[in-house]
Amino acid sequence: MSTRSESASGHELRPLMFTRIVQAALWAVIAALVVGYLIDSQGLEPAGVVIALVVLAVGVVLAIRSYRMGVRYGSEGIEVHGLLRNRRIARDQISKITNFPAVRWQSADGKSHWTPIFAFAGYGQLAFSHRYNQFCILQLQTWNDEPRRNPTKPKPRRR
């Protein structure tokens, strides 16, 4: 089962389906446990119900976001889909993809930045998941080494 896809805007790398489902389920279970505790300890008091609904909503959002984590990359740059936010980084701003994994880059004003790629990070992973994540990190580290095509020149013809 491949979780790497190509689209008109470039390539996409996502964690294995197994990993995505486990991460999403983890957030759903945590939210359910907290809601259960709140209702058990507070009863159906209005404040407890409101807090439980907020915790449930946050749990659902985090479950969806963790399932959708990944990286999209192409000739324009890279887009990191994280747990809390997405970040687009232009290709010419990227200085390195680290083994952590993270993107080291510089903004237009010259400031150095670091954007973690949590989709492929983790410790204590199952061996097959760890190998796949290492493969994805290597893909990202070598992607930016590809020669850059001049957009004003036409693409070479295939024979």
C-alpha positions as CSV (number, residue, x, y, z in Angstrom):
1,M,0.0,0.0,0.0
2,S,1.6,3.2,-1.1
3,T,0.9,6.5,0.7
4,R,2.9,8.6,-1.7
5,S,0.9,10.2,-4.5
6,E,1.6,12.6,-7.3
7,S,-0.6,15.5,-8.2
8,A,-0.4,18.4,-10.5
9,S,1.2,20.4,-7.7
10,G,3.9,17.8,-7.0
11,H,4.3,14.8,-4.7
12,E,2.7,14.0,-1.4
13,L,4.1,11.9,1.4
14,R,1.9,10.7,4.3
15,P,2.5,8.3,7.1
16,L,1.4,4.7,6.6
17,M,-2.4,4.1,6.9
18,F,-1.9,2.0,10.0
19,T,0.0,4.9,11.7
20,R,-2.6,7.5,10.7
21,I,-5.5,5.4,12.0
22,V,-3.6,4.7,15.3
23,Q,-2.8,8.4,15.8
24,A,-6.3,9.5,15.0
25,A,-7.8,6.8,17.3
26,L,-5.4,7.9,20.1
27,W,-6.8,11.5,20.1
28,A,-10.4,10.2,20.0
29,V,-9.7,7.8,23.0
30,I,-8.0,10.6,25.0
31,A,-10.9,12.9,24.4
32,A,-13.4,10.2,25.3
33,L,-11.6,9.4,28.5
34,V,-11.4,13.1,29.6
35,V,-15.1,13.6,28.7
36,G,-16.0,10.4,30.7
37,Y,-14.0,11.6,33.7
38,L,-15.6,15.1,33.5
39,I,-19.2,13.7,33.4
40,D,-18.4,11.1,36.1
41,S,-16.9,13.7,38.4
42,Q,-19.0,16.8,37.6
43,G,-22.3,15.1,36.7
44,L,-24.4,16.9,34.2
45,E,-23.6,20.3,35.6
46,P,-23.8,23.0,32.8
47,A,-20.1,24.0,33.3
48,G,-19.0,20.3,33.1
49,V,-21.1,19.7,30.0
50,V,-19.6,22.7,28.3
51,I,-16.1,21.7,29.1
52,A,-16.8,18.2,28.0
53,L,-18.1,19.4,24.7
54,V,-15.1,21.6,24.2
55,V,-12.7,18.7,25.0
56,L,-14.7,16.5,22.6
57,A,-14.5,19.1,19.8
58,V,-10.7,19.5,20.3
59,G,-10.3,15.7,20.3
60,V,-12.2,15.4,17.0
61,V,-10.2,18.2,15.4
62,L,-6.9,16.7,16.6
63,A,-7.9,13.2,15.4
64,I,-8.7,14.6,11.9
65,R,-5.5,16.7,11.8
66,S,-3.3,13.8,12.9
67,Y,-4.9,11.6,10.2
68,R,-4.2,14.2,7.5
69,M,-0.5,15.0,8.6
70,G,2.0,14.8,5.8
71,V,4.1,16.7,3.4
72,R,3.4,18.0,-0.1
73,Y,6.5,19.0,-2.2
74,G,7.2,20.1,-5.7
75,S,9.0,22.6,-7.9
76,E,7.6,25.6,-6.0
77,G,8.5,24.3,-2.5
78,I,7.2,22.3,0.4
79,E,4.0,22.3,2.4
80,V,4.1,20.7,5.8
81,H,0.7,19.6,7.2
82,G,1.2,19.4,10.9
83,L,-1.0,18.7,13.9
84,L,-1.9,22.3,14.6
85,R,-1.1,24.1,11.4
86,N,0.1,23.9,7.8
87,R,3.2,25.8,6.5
88,R,4.3,26.5,2.9
89,I,7.9,27.2,2.4
90,A,9.3,28.3,-1.0
91,R,12.0,26.0,-2.5
92,D,14.7,28.6,-2.6
93,Q,14.2,29.4,1.1
94,I,14.9,25.8,2.3
95,S,18.4,25.2,3.5
96,K,18.1,21.7,4.8
97,I,15.7,18.8,5.8
98,T,17.1,17.4,9.0
99,N,16.9,13.9,10.4
100,F,14.7,15.0,13.3
101,P,12.8,15.5,10.8
102,A,12.4,19.2,10.3
103,V,12.7,21.9,7.6
104,R,15.4,24.5,8.2
105,W,14.7,27.6,6.1
106,Q,15.2,31.3,5.9
107,S,12.4,33.9,5.5
108,A,12.7,36.8,3.1
109,D,14.0,39.0,5.9
110,G,17.0,36.6,6.5
111,K,15.7,35.1,9.8
112,S,16.4,31.4,10.3
113,H,13.4,29.1,11.0
114,W,12.7,25.5,11.8
115,T,9.5,23.7,11.0
116,P,9.2,20.2,12.4
117,I,7.6,17.4,10.3
118,F,5.7,15.5,13.0
119,A,4.2,13.2,10.4
120,F,7.4,11.2,10.2
121,A,8.8,11.8,13.7
122,G,8.6,9.4,16.6
123,Y,10.4,7.2,19.0
124,G,9.5,3.6,19.9
125,Q,7.8,3.0,16.6
126,L,7.1,-0.4,15.1
127,A,10.0,-1.4,12.8
128,F,8.0,-1.3,9.6
129,S,6.7,2.2,10.4
130,H,10.1,3.4,11.4
131,R,11.6,2.2,8.1
132,Y,8.9,3.8,6.1
133,N,9.3,7.1,8.0
134,Q,13.1,7.0,7.3
135,F,12.4,6.4,3.6
136,C,10.1,9.5,3.6
137,I,12.7,11.6,5.3
138,L,15.3,10.5,2.7
139,Q,12.8,11.4,-0.1
140,L,12.5,14.9,1.3
141,Q,16.2,15.3,1.9
142,T,17.0,14.4,-1.7
143,W,14.1,16.1,-3.3
144,N,15.6,19.5,-3.1
145,D,18.8,18.2,-4.8
146,E,17.0,17.8,-8.1
147,P,18.1,20.3,-10.7
148,R,15.7,23.3,-10.9
149,R,14.0,23.8,-14.2
150,N,13.8,27.3,-15.6
151,P,10.0,28.0,-15.9
152,T,10.6,30.2,-19.0
153,K,12.1,27.3,-20.9
154,P,9.8,24.7,-22.4
155,K,10.0,21.2,-21.1
156,P,12.2,18.8,-23.0
157,R,10.2,16.5,-25.3
158,R,10.0,12.8,-24.4
159,R,10.8,10.2,-27.1
